[in-house]
Protein backbone atom coordinates (compact mmCIF):
# COMPACT_ATOMS: atom_id res chain seq x y z
CA UNK A 1 0.00 0.00 0.00
CA UNK A 2 1.02 3.63 -0.43
CA UNK A 3 -0.17 7.04 0.63
CA UNK A 4 -1.58 8.89 -2.39
CA UNK A 5 -2.42 12.20 -0.71
CA UNK A 6 -1.94 13.32 2.88
CA UNK A 7 -3.18 16.90 2.30
CA UNK A 8 -0.16 18.30 4.13
CA UNK A 9 0.42 21.33 1.90
CA UNK A 10 -1.51 23.79 -0.22
CA UNK A 11 -3.54 22.04 -2.92
CA UNK A 12 -2.42 23.31 -6.37
CA UNK A 13 -4.86 25.66 -8.14
CA UNK A 14 -5.48 23.22 -11.00
CA UNK A 15 -6.60 20.59 -8.49
CA UNK A 16 -9.20 22.68 -6.65
CA UNK A 17 -12.30 24.75 -7.35
CA UNK A 18 -13.99 27.10 -4.93
CA UNK A 19 -13.18 27.29 -1.24
CA UNK A 20 -10.56 24.56 -0.69
CA UNK A 21 -7.81 24.92 1.91
CA UNK A 22 -5.62 22.73 4.12
CA UNK A 23 -5.51 22.97 7.90
CA UNK A 24 -4.11 21.30 10.99
CA UNK A 25 -7.35 21.74 12.93
CA UNK A 26 -11.03 22.32 12.16
CA UNK A 27 -13.70 23.48 14.61
CA UNK A 28 -17.35 23.35 13.63
CA UNK A 29 -18.53 26.98 13.32
CA UNK A 30 -22.03 26.01 14.44
CA UNK A 31 -23.70 23.54 16.78
CA UNK A 32 -21.52 21.87 19.41
CA UNK A 33 -18.28 23.35 17.96
CA UNK A 34 -16.52 19.97 17.98
CA UNK A 35 -12.85 20.10 16.95
CA UNK A 36 -11.22 17.75 14.45
CA UNK A 37 -7.55 16.95 13.81
CA UNK A 38 -6.08 15.27 10.72
CA UNK A 39 -6.25 11.47 10.66
CA UNK A 40 -2.77 11.30 9.11
CA UNK A 41 0.13 13.71 9.36
CA UNK A 42 -0.33 17.36 10.27
CA UNK A 43 -2.75 18.51 7.56
CA UNK A 44 -6.14 17.78 5.99
CA UNK A 45 -8.20 19.28 3.17
CA UNK A 46 -11.09 21.52 4.20
CA UNK A 47 -13.73 22.14 1.52
CA UNK A 48 -16.46 24.73 2.12
CA UNK A 49 -19.54 24.77 -0.13
CA UNK A 50 -18.93 28.06 -1.89
CA UNK A 51 -17.09 29.45 -4.91
CA UNK A 52 -18.02 27.19 -7.80
CA UNK A 53 -21.36 26.95 -9.61
CA UNK A 54 -22.95 23.57 -10.23
CA UNK A 55 -21.93 23.52 -13.93
CA UNK A 56 -18.38 24.48 -12.96
CA UNK A 57 -18.22 21.71 -10.36
CA UNK A 58 -19.51 19.10 -12.80
CA UNK A 59 -17.03 20.16 -15.49
CA UNK A 60 -14.13 20.31 -13.02
CA UNK A 61 -14.85 16.80 -11.73
CA UNK A 62 -15.41 15.47 -15.26
CA UNK A 63 -18.97 14.35 -14.60
CA UNK A 64 -21.38 13.45 -17.39
CA UNK A 65 -25.14 13.84 -17.01
CA UNK A 66 -27.04 10.55 -17.05
CA UNK A 67 -29.49 10.21 -19.95
CA UNK A 68 -32.50 12.54 -19.54
CA UNK A 69 -31.05 13.99 -16.29
CA UNK A 70 -30.92 17.71 -15.63
CA UNK A 71 -27.68 17.55 -13.62
CA UNK A 72 -24.73 15.22 -13.09
CA UNK A 73 -24.70 15.96 -9.36
CA UNK A 74 -27.58 14.50 -7.31
CA UNK A 75 -30.96 16.21 -7.18
CA UNK A 76 -32.68 16.09 -3.80
CA UNK A 77 -35.76 13.94 -3.24
CA UNK A 78 -37.84 17.11 -2.95
CA UNK A 79 -36.75 18.13 -6.46
CA UNK A 80 -34.39 20.95 -5.45
CA UNK A 81 -31.15 21.42 -7.36
CA UNK A 82 -27.52 21.72 -6.25
CA UNK A 83 -26.35 25.27 -6.91
CA UNK A 84 -22.77 25.85 -5.74
CA UNK A 85 -19.87 24.35 -3.83
CA UNK A 86 -16.22 23.41 -3.79
CA UNK A 87 -14.21 20.45 -5.08
CA UNK A 88 -10.77 18.95 -5.35
CA UNK A 89 -9.46 16.18 -7.61
CA UNK A 90 -6.41 14.00 -8.16
CA UNK A 91 -5.23 11.18 -10.41
CA UNK A 92 -4.23 7.71 -9.27
CA UNK A 93 -2.99 4.76 -11.36
CA UNK A 94 -4.71 1.52 -10.36
CA UNK A 95 -4.93 -2.14 -11.29
CA UNK A 96 -8.13 -4.19 -11.17
CA UNK A 97 -8.98 -4.96 -7.54
CA UNK A 98 -6.93 -2.12 -6.07
CA UNK A 99 -8.64 -0.34 -3.18
CA UNK A 100 -8.65 3.48 -3.03
CA UNK A 101 -9.51 4.56 0.50
CA UNK A 102 -9.91 7.94 2.17
CA UNK A 103 -10.99 9.47 5.47
CA UNK A 104 -13.74 12.10 5.44
CA UNK A 105 -16.04 14.13 7.69
CA UNK A 106 -19.17 16.02 6.58
CA UNK A 107 -20.27 18.99 8.69
CA UNK A 108 -23.73 20.20 7.70
CA UNK A 109 -24.01 23.95 8.02
CA UNK A 110 -27.55 24.09 6.69
CA UNK A 111 -31.00 22.96 7.76
CA UNK A 112 -33.72 21.25 5.80
CA UNK A 113 -35.18 21.87 3.29
CA UNK A 114 -31.66 22.95 2.19
CA UNK A 115 -30.17 19.47 1.87
CA UNK A 116 -26.46 20.22 1.37
CA UNK A 117 -24.37 17.13 0.60
CA UNK A 118 -20.88 15.72 0.00
CA UNK A 119 -19.83 13.37 -2.79
CA UNK A 120 -16.92 11.21 -3.93
CA UNK A 121 -16.49 10.93 -7.71
CA UNK A 122 -14.59 8.55 -9.99
CA UNK A 123 -13.80 9.12 -13.67
CA UNK A 124 -12.48 6.08 -15.57
CA UNK A 125 -13.39 3.43 -18.10
CA UNK A 126 -16.69 2.82 -16.28
CA UNK A 127 -17.69 6.42 -17.05
CA UNK A 128 -18.35 9.05 -14.40
CA UNK A 129 -19.52 7.71 -11.05
CA UNK A 130 -20.94 9.81 -8.22
CA UNK A 131 -21.25 8.45 -4.67
CA UNK A 132 -23.06 10.52 -2.07
CA UNK A 133 -21.13 10.41 1.23
CA UNK A 134 -23.61 12.25 3.45
CA UNK A 135 -26.21 15.01 3.46
CA UNK A 136 -28.29 17.08 5.88
CA UNK A 137 -31.03 14.43 5.87
CA UNK A 138 -28.46 11.92 7.19
CA UNK A 139 -26.82 14.14 9.84
CA UNK A 140 -29.82 16.18 10.93
CA UNK A 141 -29.95 19.98 10.83
CA UNK A 142 -26.44 21.41 11.31
CA UNK A 143 -25.19 17.93 12.26
CA UNK A 144 -21.91 16.18 11.50
CA UNK A 145 -20.83 12.63 10.68
CA UNK A 146 -17.53 12.50 12.54
CA UNK A 147 -14.56 10.92 10.77
CA UNK A 148 -15.38 7.97 8.50
CA UNK A 149 -13.40 5.90 6.02
CA UNK A 150 -14.66 4.88 2.58
CA UNK A 151 -13.15 2.44 0.08
CA UNK A 152 -13.57 2.26 -3.71
CA UNK A 153 -12.53 -0.93 -5.49
CA UNK A 154 -11.14 -0.42 -9.01
CA UNK A 155 -12.51 -2.57 -11.83
CA UNK A 156 -9.62 -2.30 -14.30
CA UNK A 157 -6.03 -1.31 -14.97
CA UNK A 158 -6.10 2.42 -15.69
CA UNK A 159 -5.58 5.93 -14.39
CA UNK A 160 -8.57 7.19 -12.42
CA UNK A 161 -9.49 10.76 -11.64
CA UNK A 162 -11.05 10.83 -8.20
CA UNK A 163 -12.76 13.86 -6.73
CA UNK A 164 -14.37 15.18 -3.58
CA UNK A 165 -17.03 17.90 -3.42
CA UNK A 166 -19.32 19.58 -0.92
CA UNK A 167 -22.39 21.22 -2.40
CA UNK A 168 -25.03 23.78 -1.39
CA UNK A 169 -28.59 22.76 -2.16
CA UNK A 170 -31.13 25.39 -3.32
CA UNK A 171 -29.30 28.53 -2.11
CA UNK A 172 -25.76 29.66 -2.96
CA UNK A 173 -25.09 31.78 0.13
CA UNK A 174 -22.04 34.02 0.52
CA UNK A 175 -18.38 33.29 1.15
CA UNK A 176 -18.57 33.74 4.93
CA UNK A 177 -22.02 32.22 5.47
CA UNK A 178 -21.82 29.58 8.28
CA UNK A 179 -24.67 27.74 6.53
CA UNK A 180 -22.16 26.66 3.86
CA UNK A 181 -21.53 22.99 4.70
CA UNK A 182 -17.99 21.60 5.03
CA UNK A 183 -16.15 18.43 3.99
CA UNK A 184 -12.85 17.30 5.52
CA UNK A 185 -10.69 14.86 3.55
CA UNK A 186 -7.45 13.16 4.57
CA UNK A 187 -5.35 10.02 4.25
CA UNK A 188 -6.02 9.00 0.64
CA UNK A 189 -4.44 5.57 0.23
CA UNK A 190 -3.99 2.88 -2.38
CA UNK A 191 -4.36 -0.61 -0.88
CA UNK A 192 -4.25 0.51 2.71
CA UNK A 193 -3.77 -2.30 5.23
CA UNK A 194 -6.85 -2.06 7.43
CA UNK A 195 -6.54 -3.36 10.96
CA UNK A 196 -8.03 -2.85 14.38
CA UNK A 197 -11.56 -1.50 14.08
CA UNK A 198 -11.63 -1.70 10.29
CA UNK A 199 -13.51 -4.68 8.89
CA UNK A 200 -12.37 -5.97 5.51
CA UNK A 201 -15.54 -8.07 5.39
CA UNK A 202 -17.45 -4.82 4.87
CA UNK A 203 -15.76 -4.10 1.53
CA UNK A 204 -18.34 -3.88 -1.25
CA UNK A 205 -18.24 -5.59 -4.63
CA UNK A 206 -15.76 -4.17 -7.22
CA UNK A 207 -16.85 -0.74 -8.38
CA UNK A 208 -18.93 -0.01 -5.29
CA UNK A 209 -18.14 2.26 -2.39
CA UNK A 210 -17.93 0.84 1.12
CA UNK A 211 -17.88 2.94 4.25
CA UNK A 212 -16.10 1.38 7.21
CA UNK A 213 -16.35 2.06 10.93
CA UNK A 214 -13.51 4.17 12.29
CA UNK A 215 -13.13 1.86 15.26
C-alpha positions as CSV (number, residue, x, y, z in Angstrom):
1,X,0.0,0.0,0.0
2,X,1.0,3.6,-0.4
3,X,-0.2,7.0,0.6
4,X,-1.6,8.9,-2.4
5,X,-2.4,12.2,-0.7
6,X,-1.9,13.3,2.9
7,X,-3.2,16.9,2.3
8,X,-0.2,18.3,4.1
9,X,0.4,21.3,1.9
10,X,-1.5,23.8,-0.2
11,X,-3.5,22.0,-2.9
12,X,-2.4,23.3,-6.4
13,X,-4.9,25.7,-8.1
14,X,-5.5,23.2,-11.0
15,X,-6.6,20.6,-8.5
16,X,-9.2,22.7,-6.7
17,X,-12.3,24.7,-7.4
18,X,-14.0,27.1,-4.9
19,X,-13.2,27.3,-1.2
20,X,-10.6,24.6,-0.7
21,X,-7.8,24.9,1.9
22,X,-5.6,22.7,4.1
23,X,-5.5,23.0,7.9
24,X,-4.1,21.3,11.0
25,X,-7.3,21.7,12.9
26,X,-11.0,22.3,12.2
27,X,-13.7,23.5,14.6
28,X,-17.3,23.3,13.6
29,X,-18.5,27.0,13.3
30,X,-22.0,26.0,14.4
31,X,-23.7,23.5,16.8
32,X,-21.5,21.9,19.4
33,X,-18.3,23.3,18.0
34,X,-16.5,20.0,18.0
35,X,-12.9,20.1,16.9
36,X,-11.2,17.8,14.5
37,X,-7.6,16.9,13.8
38,X,-6.1,15.3,10.7
39,X,-6.2,11.5,10.7
40,X,-2.8,11.3,9.1
41,X,0.1,13.7,9.4
42,X,-0.3,17.4,10.3
43,X,-2.8,18.5,7.6
44,X,-6.1,17.8,6.0
45,X,-8.2,19.3,3.2
46,X,-11.1,21.5,4.2
47,X,-13.7,22.1,1.5
48,X,-16.5,24.7,2.1
49,X,-19.5,24.8,-0.1
50,X,-18.9,28.1,-1.9
51,X,-17.1,29.4,-4.9
52,X,-18.0,27.2,-7.8
53,X,-21.4,26.9,-9.6
54,X,-22.9,23.6,-10.2
55,X,-21.9,23.5,-13.9
56,X,-18.4,24.5,-13.0
57,X,-18.2,21.7,-10.4
58,X,-19.5,19.1,-12.8
59,X,-17.0,20.2,-15.5
60,X,-14.1,20.3,-13.0
61,X,-14.8,16.8,-11.7
62,X,-15.4,15.5,-15.3
63,X,-19.0,14.3,-14.6
64,X,-21.4,13.5,-17.4
65,X,-25.1,13.8,-17.0
66,X,-27.0,10.5,-17.1
67,X,-29.5,10.2,-19.9
68,X,-32.5,12.5,-19.5
69,X,-31.0,14.0,-16.3
70,X,-30.9,17.7,-15.6
71,X,-27.7,17.5,-13.6
72,X,-24.7,15.2,-13.1
73,X,-24.7,16.0,-9.4
74,X,-27.6,14.5,-7.3
75,X,-31.0,16.2,-7.2
76,X,-32.7,16.1,-3.8
77,X,-35.8,13.9,-3.2
78,X,-37.8,17.1,-3.0
79,X,-36.7,18.1,-6.5
80,X,-34.4,20.9,-5.4
81,X,-31.1,21.4,-7.4
82,X,-27.5,21.7,-6.2
83,X,-26.4,25.3,-6.9
84,X,-22.8,25.8,-5.7
85,X,-19.9,24.4,-3.8
86,X,-16.2,23.4,-3.8
87,X,-14.2,20.4,-5.1
88,X,-10.8,18.9,-5.3
89,X,-9.5,16.2,-7.6
90,X,-6.4,14.0,-8.2
91,X,-5.2,11.2,-10.4
92,X,-4.2,7.7,-9.3
93,X,-3.0,4.8,-11.4
94,X,-4.7,1.5,-10.4
95,X,-4.9,-2.1,-11.3
96,X,-8.1,-4.2,-11.2
97,X,-9.0,-5.0,-7.5
98,X,-6.9,-2.1,-6.1
99,X,-8.6,-0.3,-3.2
100,X,-8.6,3.5,-3.0
101,X,-9.5,4.6,0.5
102,X,-9.9,7.9,2.2
103,X,-11.0,9.5,5.5
104,X,-13.7,12.1,5.4
105,X,-16.0,14.1,7.7
106,X,-19.2,16.0,6.6
107,X,-20.3,19.0,8.7
108,X,-23.7,20.2,7.7
109,X,-24.0,23.9,8.0
110,X,-27.5,24.1,6.7
111,X,-31.0,23.0,7.8
112,X,-33.7,21.2,5.8
113,X,-35.2,21.9,3.3
114,X,-31.7,23.0,2.2
115,X,-30.2,19.5,1.9
116,X,-26.5,20.2,1.4
117,X,-24.4,17.1,0.6
118,X,-20.9,15.7,0.0
119,X,-19.8,13.4,-2.8
120,X,-16.9,11.2,-3.9
121,X,-16.5,10.9,-7.7
122,X,-14.6,8.6,-10.0
123,X,-13.8,9.1,-13.7
124,X,-12.5,6.1,-15.6
125,X,-13.4,3.4,-18.1
126,X,-16.7,2.8,-16.3
127,X,-17.7,6.4,-17.1
128,X,-18.4,9.1,-14.4
129,X,-19.5,7.7,-11.0
130,X,-20.9,9.8,-8.2
131,X,-21.2,8.4,-4.7
132,X,-23.1,10.5,-2.1
133,X,-21.1,10.4,1.2
134,X,-23.6,12.3,3.4
135,X,-26.2,15.0,3.5
136,X,-28.3,17.1,5.9
137,X,-31.0,14.4,5.9
138,X,-28.5,11.9,7.2
139,X,-26.8,14.1,9.8
140,X,-29.8,16.2,10.9
141,X,-30.0,20.0,10.8
142,X,-26.4,21.4,11.3
143,X,-25.2,17.9,12.3
144,X,-21.9,16.2,11.5
145,X,-20.8,12.6,10.7
146,X,-17.5,12.5,12.5
147,X,-14.6,10.9,10.8
148,X,-15.4,8.0,8.5
149,X,-13.4,5.9,6.0
150,X,-14.7,4.9,2.6
151,X,-13.1,2.4,0.1
152,X,-13.6,2.3,-3.7
153,X,-12.5,-0.9,-5.5
154,X,-11.1,-0.4,-9.0
155,X,-12.5,-2.6,-11.8
156,X,-9.6,-2.3,-14.3
157,X,-6.0,-1.3,-15.0
158,X,-6.1,2.4,-15.7
159,X,-5.6,5.9,-14.4
160,X,-8.6,7.2,-12.4
161,X,-9.5,10.8,-11.6
162,X,-11.0,10.8,-8.2
163,X,-12.8,13.9,-6.7
164,X,-14.4,15.2,-3.6
165,X,-17.0,17.9,-3.4
166,X,-19.3,19.6,-0.9
167,X,-22.4,21.2,-2.4
168,X,-25.0,23.8,-1.4
169,X,-28.6,22.8,-2.2
170,X,-31.1,25.4,-3.3
171,X,-29.3,28.5,-2.1
172,X,-25.8,29.7,-3.0
173,X,-25.1,31.8,0.1
174,X,-22.0,34.0,0.5
175,X,-18.4,33.3,1.2
176,X,-18.6,33.7,4.9
177,X,-22.0,32.2,5.5
178,X,-21.8,29.6,8.3
179,X,-24.7,27.7,6.5
180,X,-22.2,26.7,3.9
181,X,-21.5,23.0,4.7
182,X,-18.0,21.6,5.0
183,X,-16.2,18.4,4.0
184,X,-12.8,17.3,5.5
185,X,-10.7,14.9,3.5
186,X,-7.5,13.2,4.6
187,X,-5.3,10.0,4.3
188,X,-6.0,9.0,0.6
189,X,-4.4,5.6,0.2
190,X,-4.0,2.9,-2.4
191,X,-4.4,-0.6,-0.9
192,X,-4.3,0.5,2.7
193,X,-3.8,-2.3,5.2
194,X,-6.8,-2.1,7.4
195,X,-6.5,-3.4,11.0
196,X,-8.0,-2.9,14.4
197,X,-11.6,-1.5,14.1
198,X,-11.6,-1.7,10.3
199,X,-13.5,-4.7,8.9
200,X,-12.4,-6.0,5.5
201,X,-15.5,-8.1,5.4
202,X,-17.5,-4.8,4.9
203,X,-15.8,-4.1,1.5
204,X,-18.3,-3.9,-1.3
205,X,-18.2,-5.6,-4.6
206,X,-15.8,-4.2,-7.2
207,X,-16.9,-0.7,-8.4
208,X,-18.9,0.0,-5.3
209,X,-18.1,2.3,-2.4
210,X,-17.9,0.8,1.1
211,X,-17.9,2.9,4.2
212,X,-16.1,1.4,7.2
213,X,-16.3,2.1,10.9
214,X,-13.5,4.2,12.3
215,X,-13.1,1.9,15.3
